[in-house]
Amino acid sequence: MSRAIERVLVALERGYRRLLETALRRRAITVALAGGVLIGSCALVTQVKTEFVPADDRSAFSVSLELPTGTALATTQDIAETVAADLRSRGPGVVSTFVTVGSGGNAVNIATIQVKLVAMRERPFSQQGVKAWVREHYAPLAKGGVKLTLGEVSGTGDDSRPIQFNLRGRNMDELVKASEALAAALRKTHGFVDVDTSNRGGKPQIEVAPDRAAATGLGVPMSAIARTVRALVSRDKVTDFKEDADLYDVRLTLADPAQREFPTLANLMVRSNAGELVPLSALVHLERGLGPSQITREARMRQITVFAGLDGIALGEATAKTLEIAHRVVPPAIEAEMSGTSQLMTESFGYMLVALGLAVVLVYMILAAQFESFLHPFTIMMSLPLAVVGAFGALFIAGQTLSIFAMIGFIMLMGLVTKNAILLVDFAHKQKLAGASTHDALLVAGPVRLRPILMTTAAMILGMLPVALGLGEGGLGRAPMAVVVIGGLVTSTLLTLVVVPVVFSLIEGLRDRVRRRKLPVALVDQCDTAA
């Protein structure tokens, strides 16, 4: 076996030497071909889709059930337990469920079911397939006013849907109309699922409308009316009650049944400026109405957020479609911006690009200090753009997206791909110091350094291969990082073995010409000095 491997390696060295000699004779063609490959790879950048974190199969997801506002806790719990029992009995691959009602700051009309699936290797279908089955199977619940949303298991209680689009304005009616129009447009667009808004109306309330003319005639200020209603309807603290070492807050309020009855509220007495008691019914108009269950403000304006999940579409593409639709259906008077995962992806990619640039600068500084030259690092760093060719090509071929893990892989590449060029350039530089010409030094350095270059590259590729395959729960999210490293190492190794020697030859030839031009001037100076 060892003899067979040795024969293969010797044949590779001979073939590589002939290829290198041909490339050195046709340096212009070699550089042009390398540049063409690099420019052609730029087309792959537009073909690779972007997202923050790839959709992963963790054998677990969550099902959120939202019942109409005002639904009792017992009703929400009964419906959630019924759905959970049905999931355990008929859900494909479902092992267990865990039901919580009103957790994470939610109201009692919202329940969350955490669903656990069998291990990924034990089922022939994906987690996304199970989620699609759940959406289709429980779609009839919407007729009963139940909103069903699927997401990832999150311990923070935050909404896990990747698309979050904020609308802000001062007119609530216009906000509601714009948010509903945007949500309706997203529901009709392929790839968007579980579309909803944060606006929740339908909360019963009693509206108190002051009669300013009557209040002025009876000498009752508006502040007195407001204080009276607030004191008896709200739950403000009025004093403390101390018992031994314990201190309790005392809050004054009407009983709950009394707060919901018109006669009780209408008979509340308000003191006028003259000290007389005036019934509240003579000062205000009481009406039953519906109000929002929650009011959200941002930048001192009302805000409504449109949420959407994704199915079969990357976050970058979904963000672009959302912005396009919003530009069409949202009035210009309403402020609009992306938030949530989309905003986080934009910010993180910006930071990653800065880190990538700093990595390149740091590599150059280390190489310049190592070789005591400002030109040789440029020769070595020619392998960096050559690695980009394979990185994006591997992402495109593997069907992966440019995610935060892929960006980490690019940063890793900046340090990994230069080692091949270092081995080659360092040995060629030593050969030149020993008296060899640039051409002969490269023909010696290339075949000699071929084996260590191939061995180190193969070791890194084989080490990254299990990660690239994405085996096990949570493995698919890290796969783009390994795919980028493997693709970059393959192309940078193949191209570095040919392109870097050619670039080294061109730079050394340029340096020799510059030295020859300076030499006569130096000789003239020496003659003048001697004279």
C-alpha positions as CSV (number, residue, x, y, z in Angstrom):
1,M,0.0,0.0,0.0
2,S,2.8,2.4,0.9
3,R,4.5,1.8,-2.4
4,A,1.3,2.4,-4.3
5,I,0.8,5.7,-2.5
6,E,4.4,6.7,-3.1
7,R,4.0,6.0,-6.9
8,V,0.8,8.2,-6.9
9,L,2.6,11.0,-5.1
10,V,5.6,10.8,-7.4
11,A,3.3,11.0,-10.4
12,L,1.6,14.0,-8.9
13,E,4.8,15.8,-8.4
14,R,5.9,15.1,-12.0
15,G,2.6,16.3,-13.4
16,Y,2.6,19.4,-11.1
17,R,6.1,20.3,-12.2
18,R,5.2,20.2,-15.9
19,L,2.0,22.3,-15.1
20,L,4.0,24.8,-13.1
21,E,6.7,25.1,-15.8
22,T,3.9,25.7,-18.4
23,A,2.3,28.4,-16.2
24,L,5.6,30.2,-15.7
25,R,6.2,30.3,-19.4
26,R,2.7,31.7,-20.0
27,R,2.3,34.0,-17.0
28,A,0.0,36.5,-18.7
29,I,-2.5,33.7,-19.7
30,T,-2.3,32.2,-16.2
31,V,-3.1,35.5,-14.5
32,A,-5.9,36.2,-17.0
33,L,-7.5,32.8,-16.4
34,A,-7.3,33.3,-12.6
35,G,-8.8,36.7,-12.9
36,G,-11.6,35.4,-15.1
37,V,-12.4,32.6,-12.6
38,L,-12.5,35.2,-9.8
39,I,-14.7,37.6,-11.7
40,G,-17.0,34.7,-12.8
41,S,-17.4,33.6,-9.2
42,C,-18.9,37.0,-8.4
43,A,-22.0,35.9,-10.2
44,L,-22.4,33.1,-7.6
45,V,-22.6,35.8,-4.8
46,T,-26.0,36.9,-6.2
47,Q,-27.2,33.3,-6.4
48,V,-26.4,32.4,-2.8
49,K,-29.3,33.5,-0.5
50,T,-28.8,35.1,2.8
51,E,-30.3,34.5,6.3
52,F,-29.2,35.0,9.9
53,V,-29.3,31.4,11.2
54,P,-30.2,28.4,8.9
55,A,-33.4,26.6,9.7
56,D,-32.3,23.7,11.9
57,D,-33.9,20.4,12.9
58,R,-33.8,20.2,16.7
59,S,-36.5,17.6,17.0
60,A,-38.6,20.2,18.9
61,F,-40.8,23.1,18.1
62,S,-43.6,25.2,19.7
63,V,-47.3,25.6,18.9
64,S,-48.9,28.8,20.1
65,L,-52.7,29.0,20.5
66,E,-54.3,32.4,20.9
67,L,-58.0,32.5,21.8
68,P,-60.3,35.6,21.6
69,T,-59.6,38.4,24.1
70,G,-61.4,37.8,27.4
71,T,-61.4,34.0,27.2
72,A,-61.2,32.5,30.7
73,L,-58.2,30.6,31.9
74,A,-60.0,27.3,32.2
75,T,-61.3,27.5,28.6
76,T,-57.8,28.2,27.2
77,Q,-56.3,25.3,29.2
78,D,-59.0,22.9,28.1
79,I,-58.5,23.7,24.4
80,A,-54.7,23.6,24.7
81,E,-54.8,20.2,26.5
82,T,-57.1,18.8,23.8
83,V,-54.8,19.9,21.0
84,A,-51.8,18.5,22.9
85,A,-53.5,15.2,23.4
86,D,-54.3,15.0,19.7
87,L,-50.7,15.8,18.8
88,R,-49.4,13.0,21.0
89,S,-51.9,10.5,19.5
90,R,-51.8,11.5,15.8
91,G,-48.8,13.8,15.3
92,P,-46.1,12.2,13.1
93,G,-43.1,11.5,15.2
94,V,-44.4,13.3,18.3
95,V,-43.0,11.9,21.5
96,S,-44.3,14.3,24.2
97,T,-45.8,17.7,24.7
98,F,-45.7,20.4,27.4
99,V,-48.5,22.9,27.8
100,T,-48.2,26.4,29.5
101,V,-50.9,29.0,29.7
102,G,-50.1,32.7,30.1
103,S,-46.4,32.2,30.4
104,G,-43.7,34.7,29.4
105,G,-45.9,37.7,30.1
106,N,-48.7,36.5,27.9
107,A,-52.4,36.8,28.8
108,V,-54.5,33.9,29.9
109,N,-56.0,33.5,26.5
110,I,-52.6,32.4,25.0
111,A,-51.3,28.9,25.4
112,T,-48.0,27.4,24.2
113,I,-47.4,23.7,23.5
114,Q,-43.8,22.6,23.3
115,V,-43.7,19.5,21.0
116,K,-40.8,17.0,21.3
117,L,-40.1,14.7,18.3
118,V,-38.2,11.5,17.9
119,A,-34.5,11.8,17.0
120,M,-33.8,13.0,13.5
121,R,-32.1,9.8,12.5
122,E,-35.1,7.8,13.6
123,R,-37.7,9.5,11.3
124,P,-37.7,9.8,7.5
125,F,-39.3,13.2,7.5
126,S,-38.0,16.6,8.6
127,Q,-39.2,18.9,11.4
128,Q,-40.4,21.4,8.7
129,G,-42.6,18.6,7.3
130,V,-44.2,18.0,10.8
131,K,-44.8,21.8,11.1
132,A,-46.5,21.8,7.7
133,W,-48.8,18.9,8.8
134,V,-49.7,20.8,12.0
135,R,-50.7,23.9,10.1
136,E,-52.9,21.9,7.7
137,H,-54.4,19.6,10.3
138,Y,-55.4,22.4,12.7
139,A,-56.4,25.0,10.2
140,P,-60.2,24.5,11.1
141,L,-59.4,26.1,14.5
142,A,-59.3,29.5,12.9
143,K,-63.1,29.3,12.3
144,G,-63.6,29.2,16.1
145,G,-61.4,32.3,16.5
146,V,-58.3,30.4,17.5
147,K,-55.0,31.7,16.0
148,L,-52.3,29.0,15.6
149,T,-48.7,30.0,15.3
150,L,-45.7,27.7,15.0
151,G,-42.2,28.6,16.0
152,E,-38.9,27.4,17.6
153,V,-38.7,26.4,21.2
154,S,-37.6,29.6,23.0
155,G,-37.1,30.1,26.7
156,T,-37.3,33.8,26.5
157,G,-41.0,34.0,25.7
158,D,-40.3,36.3,22.7
159,D,-41.9,35.9,19.3
160,S,-39.6,33.6,17.3
161,R,-41.0,34.5,13.9
162,P,-38.2,35.9,11.7
163,I,-40.1,38.6,10.0
164,Q,-41.1,41.5,12.3
165,F,-42.1,44.8,10.6
166,N,-42.9,47.8,12.7
167,L,-45.4,50.5,11.7
168,R,-45.6,53.7,13.7
169,G,-47.9,56.7,13.5
170,R,-50.1,59.0,15.5
171,N,-53.5,58.0,14.0
172,M,-54.4,54.5,15.4
173,D,-57.1,53.9,12.7
174,E,-54.6,54.5,9.9
175,L,-52.1,52.2,11.7
176,V,-54.6,49.4,12.0
177,K,-55.6,49.7,8.3
178,A,-52.0,49.7,7.1
179,S,-51.0,46.7,9.3
180,E,-54.0,44.7,8.1
181,A,-53.2,45.6,4.4
182,L,-49.6,44.5,4.9
183,A,-50.6,41.3,6.6
184,A,-53.1,40.5,3.9
185,A,-50.5,41.0,1.2
186,L,-48.0,38.8,3.0
187,R,-50.5,36.0,3.4
188,K,-50.9,36.0,-0.4
189,T,-47.1,35.8,-1.0
190,H,-45.5,32.4,-1.4
191,G,-43.2,31.5,1.5
192,F,-44.9,33.5,4.3
193,V,-46.8,31.6,6.9
194,D,-48.3,32.3,10.4
195,V,-48.8,36.0,9.4
196,D,-50.3,38.1,12.2
197,T,-50.2,41.6,13.8
198,S,-49.6,42.7,17.4
199,N,-52.8,44.7,17.4
200,R,-55.4,43.1,19.6
201,G,-58.8,44.7,20.0
202,G,-62.0,43.5,21.5
203,K,-61.3,44.1,25.2
204,P,-64.5,45.2,26.9
205,Q,-64.3,48.6,28.5
206,I,-66.5,51.4,29.9
207,E,-65.8,54.7,28.2
208,V,-66.2,57.9,30.3
209,A,-66.8,60.9,28.1
210,P,-66.9,64.2,30.1
211,D,-69.6,66.8,29.5
212,R,-67.5,69.9,29.7
213,A,-70.4,72.3,29.5
214,A,-72.3,70.6,32.4
215,A,-69.1,70.4,34.5
216,T,-68.4,74.1,34.0
217,G,-72.0,75.0,34.9
218,L,-71.8,72.9,38.1
219,G,-68.3,74.2,39.0
220,V,-66.6,70.8,38.8
221,P,-63.1,70.8,37.3
222,M,-62.0,68.0,35.0
223,S,-59.2,67.0,37.4
224,A,-61.8,66.3,40.1
225,I,-63.7,64.0,37.8
226,A,-60.5,62.2,36.8
227,R,-59.3,61.7,40.4
228,T,-62.7,60.3,41.5
229,V,-62.9,57.8,38.7
230,R,-59.2,56.8,39.1
231,A,-59.5,56.4,42.9
232,L,-62.4,54.0,42.7
233,V,-61.7,52.1,39.5
234,S,-57.9,51.8,39.6
235,R,-55.9,49.9,42.2
236,D,-53.7,52.6,43.6
237,K,-52.0,52.2,47.0
238,V,-53.5,54.4,49.7
239,T,-51.7,53.3,52.8
240,D,-49.7,50.5,54.5
241,F,-50.8,47.9,57.0
242,K,-48.1,46.5,59.3
243,E,-48.5,43.2,61.1
244,D,-45.5,42.2,63.2
245,A,-42.5,42.2,60.8
246,D,-44.7,42.1,57.7
247,L,-45.8,45.2,55.7
248,Y,-48.8,45.1,53.4
249,D,-50.0,47.6,50.7
250,V,-53.6,48.7,51.1
251,R,-55.4,49.5,47.9
252,L,-58.8,51.1,47.6
253,T,-61.1,50.1,44.7
254,L,-64.6,49.2,43.9
255,A,-65.5,45.5,43.8
256,D,-65.2,43.9,40.4
257,P,-69.0,43.5,39.9
258,A,-69.5,47.1,40.8
259,Q,-67.0,48.3,38.2
260,R,-68.9,46.6,35.4
261,E,-72.3,48.1,36.4
262,F,-73.5,51.4,35.0
263,P,-75.7,52.4,38.0
264,T,-72.9,52.0,40.5
265,L,-70.4,54.1,38.4
266,A,-73.1,56.7,37.6
267,N,-73.9,57.2,41.3
268,L,-70.3,58.1,42.2
269,M,-70.1,61.6,43.9
270,V,-67.7,64.3,42.8
271,R,-67.0,67.4,44.9
272,S,-67.3,70.7,43.2
273,N,-65.3,73.9,43.9
274,A,-68.0,75.0,46.2
275,G,-67.7,71.9,48.3
276,E,-71.0,70.3,47.1
277,L,-71.3,66.7,46.0
278,V,-72.4,66.2,42.4
279,P,-73.3,62.8,41.0
280,L,-71.0,61.6,38.2
281,S,-74.0,60.9,35.9
282,A,-74.6,64.7,35.7
283,L,-71.0,65.3,34.5
284,V,-70.1,62.5,32.1
285,H,-71.6,60.1,29.6
286,L,-70.9,56.4,30.2
287,E,-70.8,54.0,27.2
288,R,-69.8,50.4,26.7
289,G,-67.1,49.9,24.1
290,L,-64.1,47.8,23.0
291,G,-60.5,48.8,23.3
292,P,-57.0,47.4,22.7
293,S,-55.7,44.9,25.1
294,Q,-52.2,46.4,24.8
295,I,-50.9,49.7,23.6
296,T,-47.3,49.7,22.3
297,R,-45.4,52.9,21.7
298,E,-42.0,53.7,20.2
299,A,-40.5,57.1,19.7
300,R,-43.6,58.6,21.3
301,M,-45.9,57.2,18.6
302,R,-48.3,54.2,18.5
303,Q,-46.7,51.1,17.0
304,I,-48.1,47.9,15.5
305,T,-45.8,45.0,14.5
306,V,-46.6,42.6,11.6
307,F,-45.2,39.1,12.2
308,A,-44.6,36.3,9.7
309,G,-42.9,33.0,9.7
310,L,-41.1,31.5,6.7
311,D,-41.5,28.2,4.8
312,G,-39.1,27.4,2.0
313,I,-37.7,31.0,1.6
314,A,-34.5,32.5,3.0
315,L,-34.6,35.5,5.4
316,G,-32.7,37.8,3.1
317,E,-35.2,37.2,0.2
318,A,-38.2,37.4,2.6
319,T,-36.9,40.8,3.9
320,A,-36.6,42.2,0.4
321,K,-40.1,41.1,-0.5
322,T,-41.5,42.5,2.8
323,L,-39.9,45.9,2.1
324,E,-41.2,45.9,-1.5
325,I,-44.8,45.0,-0.4
326,A,-44.6,47.6,2.4
327,H,-43.5,50.3,0.0
328,R,-46.6,49.5,-2.1
329,V,-49.3,49.2,0.6
330,V,-48.2,51.3,3.5
331,P,-48.9,55.1,3.3
332,P,-45.9,57.4,3.3
333,A,-47.2,59.2,6.4
334,I,-46.6,56.0,8.5
335,E,-43.0,55.2,9.6
336,A,-41.9,51.7,8.8
337,E,-38.8,49.6,9.6
338,M,-37.7,46.0,9.9
339,S,-36.9,44.7,13.4
340,G,-36.3,41.3,15.1
341,T,-34.1,38.8,13.3
342,S,-33.9,40.8,10.0
343,Q,-32.5,43.8,11.8
344,L,-30.1,41.6,13.8
345,M,-28.9,39.9,10.6
346,T,-28.1,43.3,8.9
347,E,-26.2,44.5,12.0
348,S,-24.4,41.2,12.5
349,F,-23.3,41.0,8.8
350,G,-21.9,44.5,9.1
351,Y,-19.9,43.6,12.1
352,M,-18.7,40.4,10.4
353,L,-17.5,42.4,7.4
354,V,-15.5,44.6,9.7
355,A,-14.0,41.6,11.5
356,L,-13.2,40.1,8.1
357,G,-11.3,43.2,7.0
358,L,-9.4,43.4,10.3
359,A,-8.5,39.7,9.9
360,V,-7.0,40.4,6.5
361,V,-5.0,43.4,7.8
362,L,-3.8,41.4,10.8
363,V,-2.6,38.6,8.5
364,Y,-0.8,41.0,6.3
365,M,1.0,42.6,9.3
366,I,2.1,39.2,10.6
367,L,3.4,38.2,7.2
368,A,5.2,41.5,6.7
369,A,6.9,41.1,10.1
370,Q,7.8,37.4,9.4
371,F,9.3,38.0,5.9
372,E,10.6,41.5,6.6
373,S,9.1,42.6,3.4
374,F,6.0,44.5,2.2
375,L,5.8,42.8,-1.2
376,H,6.0,39.1,-0.2
377,P,2.8,39.3,1.9
378,F,0.9,40.5,-1.2
379,T,2.1,37.4,-3.0
380,I,1.0,35.1,-0.2
381,M,-2.4,36.8,0.2
382,M,-3.3,36.2,-3.5
383,S,-4.7,33.0,-2.1
384,L,-7.4,34.9,-0.2
385,P,-9.5,35.9,-3.2
386,L,-8.9,32.5,-4.8
387,A,-10.5,31.0,-1.7
388,V,-13.7,33.1,-2.2
389,V,-14.3,31.2,-5.5
390,G,-14.6,27.9,-3.8
391,A,-16.4,29.2,-0.7
392,F,-19.4,30.7,-2.6
393,G,-19.2,27.8,-5.1
394,A,-19.5,25.2,-2.3
395,L,-22.5,27.1,-0.8
396,F,-24.2,27.2,-4.1
397,I,-23.6,23.6,-4.9
398,A,-24.6,22.4,-1.4
399,G,-27.8,24.5,-1.5
400,Q,-26.7,26.4,1.7
401,T,-27.2,30.0,2.6
402,L,-24.9,32.8,3.6
403,S,-25.6,32.9,7.3
404,I,-23.7,34.0,10.4
405,F,-22.0,30.6,10.6
406,A,-20.9,30.9,7.0
407,M,-19.4,34.3,7.8
408,I,-17.5,32.7,10.7
409,G,-16.2,30.2,8.1
410,F,-14.9,33.1,5.9
411,I,-13.0,34.5,8.8
412,M,-11.5,31.1,9.5
413,L,-10.5,30.9,5.8
414,M,-8.4,34.1,6.1
415,G,-6.0,32.3,8.4
416,L,-6.2,28.8,6.9
417,V,-5.6,29.4,3.2
418,T,-2.4,31.5,3.5
419,K,-0.5,28.5,5.0
420,N,-0.1,26.9,1.6
421,A,1.3,30.0,0.0
422,I,3.6,30.5,3.0
423,L,5.1,27.0,2.5
424,L,5.6,27.7,-1.1
425,V,6.9,31.3,-1.0
426,D,9.2,30.7,2.0
427,F,11.0,27.8,0.4
428,A,11.3,29.7,-3.0
429,H,12.7,32.7,-1.1
430,K,15.3,30.5,0.6
431,Q,16.3,29.0,-2.8
432,K,16.8,32.5,-4.2
433,L,19.0,33.5,-1.2
434,A,21.1,30.4,-2.0
435,G,21.8,31.8,-5.5
436,A,19.1,30.2,-7.7
437,S,17.1,32.2,-10.2
438,T,13.4,32.9,-9.6
439,H,12.4,30.4,-12.3
440,D,14.6,27.6,-10.9
441,A,13.6,28.4,-7.3
442,L,10.0,28.0,-8.1
443,L,10.4,24.8,-10.0
444,V,12.3,23.4,-7.0
445,A,10.0,24.8,-4.3
446,G,6.7,23.7,-5.9
447,P,7.3,19.9,-6.1
448,V,9.1,19.8,-2.8
449,R,6.2,21.6,-0.9
450,L,3.5,19.7,-2.8
451,R,3.2,16.9,-0.3
452,P,3.0,19.0,2.9
453,I,0.4,21.2,1.2
454,L,-1.8,18.3,0.2
455,M,-1.5,16.6,3.6
456,T,-2.4,19.7,5.6
457,T,-5.3,20.6,3.3
458,A,-6.6,17.0,3.3
459,A,-6.4,16.9,7.1
460,M,-8.5,20.1,7.5
461,I,-11.0,19.0,4.9
462,L,-11.5,15.6,6.5
463,G,-11.8,17.2,9.9
464,M,-14.5,19.6,8.7
465,L,-16.4,16.9,6.7
466,P,-18.6,15.6,9.7
467,V,-19.7,19.2,10.4
468,A,-20.5,19.8,6.8
469,L,-22.8,16.8,6.7
470,G,-24.9,18.3,9.5
471,L,-25.4,15.0,11.4
472,G,-27.5,15.0,14.5
473,E,-29.9,17.6,16.1
474,G,-28.6,21.1,15.7
475,G,-26.0,20.1,13.1
476,L,-27.6,21.7,10.1
477,G,-27.1,25.2,11.5
478,R,-23.3,24.8,11.7
479,A,-23.0,23.1,8.3
480,P,-22.5,26.3,6.2
481,M,-19.4,27.1,8.2
482,A,-17.7,23.8,7.3
483,V,-19.0,24.0,3.7
484,V,-17.3,27.4,3.3
485,V,-14.0,26.2,4.8
486,I,-13.9,23.0,2.6
487,G,-14.8,24.8,-0.6
488,G,-12.3,27.6,0.1
489,L,-9.5,25.2,0.9
490,V,-10.1,23.1,-2.2
491,T,-10.0,26.0,-4.7
492,S,-7.3,28.0,-2.9
493,T,-5.1,24.9,-2.8
494,L,-5.5,24.1,-6.5
495,L,-5.2,27.7,-7.7
496,T,-2.5,28.6,-5.2
497,L,-0.1,25.9,-6.5
498,V,-0.2,27.6,-9.9
499,V,-1.2,31.3,-9.5
500,V,1.0,32.2,-6.5
501,P,4.3,31.0,-8.1
502,V,3.3,33.1,-11.2
503,V,2.6,36.2,-9.1
504,F,5.8,35.6,-7.2
505,S,7.7,35.4,-10.4
506,L,6.2,38.7,-11.7
507,I,6.9,40.6,-8.5
508,E,10.5,39.3,-8.4
509,G,11.0,40.3,-12.0
510,L,9.7,43.8,-11.3
511,R,12.1,44.1,-8.3
512,D,15.0,42.9,-10.4
513,R,14.3,45.5,-13.1
514,V,14.0,48.3,-10.5
515,R,17.4,47.2,-9.0
516,R,19.1,47.3,-12.5
517,R,17.8,50.8,-13.1
518,K,19.2,52.0,-9.8
519,L,22.5,50.3,-10.2
520,P,24.1,52.7,-12.8
521,V,23.2,55.7,-10.6
522,A,24.9,54.1,-7.7
523,L,28.0,53.4,-9.7
524,V,28.2,57.0,-10.9
525,D,27.9,58.2,-7.3
526,Q,30.7,55.9,-6.3
527,C,33.0,57.2,-9.1
528,D,32.2,60.8,-8.1
529,T,33.1,60.0,-4.5
530,A,36.4,58.4,-5.5
531,A,37.3,61.3,-7.7
